Amino acid sequence: MRVKVTRNFQLTIPTGIREKLNLKEGEFVDVSYDENAKVIIIRPYRQKWTTVKLNRRITEEEINRTVEEALDELTKDSS
């Protein structure tokens, strides 16, 4: 299948390929180049998210404090 590269170096992934990869608008893909085969490889990028239900709203301050604590722990571990 042939697609055109735009002046911003963008291209459209054809519908049939998007459907086979189950790609949705706004999702990310990994793009790499295989030197040996001289081909571009496009793979869906799907990050696994862990969610926790807190049964309450959390404040921005709580989030910032938790991030700071995590960064402090990381710097302790690397020392």
Secondary structure, 3 states (H helix, E strand, C coil): CCCCCCCCCCCCCCHHHHHHHCCCCCCEEEEEEECCCCEEEEEEECCCCCCCCCCCCCCHHHHHHHHHHHHHHHHHHHC
